[in-house]
Amino acid sequence: MAWARTALACCIVSAFMLRWLSFYGAAVLIVPAVTLLAAVVISVTQQRRIRDDVEAIKGREEPIEAGPSLALVGVCWALGACGLVLVILA
């Protein structure tokens, strides 16, 4: 369920970035595109992650993947950096 909330948060952030479109121009569309792509990837891969987590809880020997969480951290850092650049340019 946390991944669904994360995907929703990505959609909200991308909508928030669209309000800067008139000020910064079309170049700012890269940021919402990346966040919407992250939201779609999260939504599409959510069932597999849930299934893997349930199997790990049942005691099967499956390693927990850190890749999706690290990718999400990277997206969040990139969004934060883009936000800071936009604020500094204003």
N, C-alpha and C positions, 0 to 999 in steps of 0.2 A: 504494500500500500504506500510505502514511502516513495517508491519510484514513480507512482502515479502522481503524487503531490509534486515531485520534482519536475515531472513533465509539464504539469499545469503551471508551475512557477516559471519555467522556461518560456511558455507561451505568454504569460503576463509580462515578463521582461521584454520579450520581443515587441509586444504591443506598446509598451512604454517607450521603447526606443523609436518607434515610428513617429511619435509626436515631434521628434527633432528633425524630421525629414525636411520641413520647410526651411529650417535654419542652416543645416549642413549640406543639403543636397542629396543626390542619389548615392553618394559614397557611403552614407550611413546605413543603407539597406543591407550591407554585408553583415552587420551585427544581428538584426532580426533573422536573417536567413540562417546564420549559424545556430542561433538559439532554437529556431523552429526545427532545424535538422536534428539538433540534439534531442528535442522533445519527441520527434518521430522515432529516432533510434531507441530511445528509452521505452517508448510505448510498444514498439515492435518486439523488442527483446525481453520485455518484462516477464512474460510467461515462462520462458526458459530459465531465467534467473530464479524465479519463485520455485519452479520444479527442482532445480539443482539445490536450492537451500533446504527444501523439504527432505530431499534424499540425504543431505548431509546431517540434518537433525535426526533422521531415522537411524543413523549410525553407520551408514555406508562410507567407505573410504574414498570420498571425492574431495579433492582440494578446493578450497574456497578461492574464487578468482578475484583478484584485486584490480584487474584491468578496467571493468566498467566504472568502479568508484574513482580510480585515478584519472580516467578520461573525463569524468564529470568535474573533477577538481580542475583539470586543465581548461575545460570550457568556462568554468566559473572565473578562473584567474584571467583568461583572455577577455571575458566580458567586463570584468572589473577594470582591466587595463584600457579597454576601449572607452569605457565610461569616463575614466580619468583623463584620457587624451581629449575626449570631446569637451569636457569641462574646462580643461586648460586652454583649448583652442577658442573657447567662447570668450 
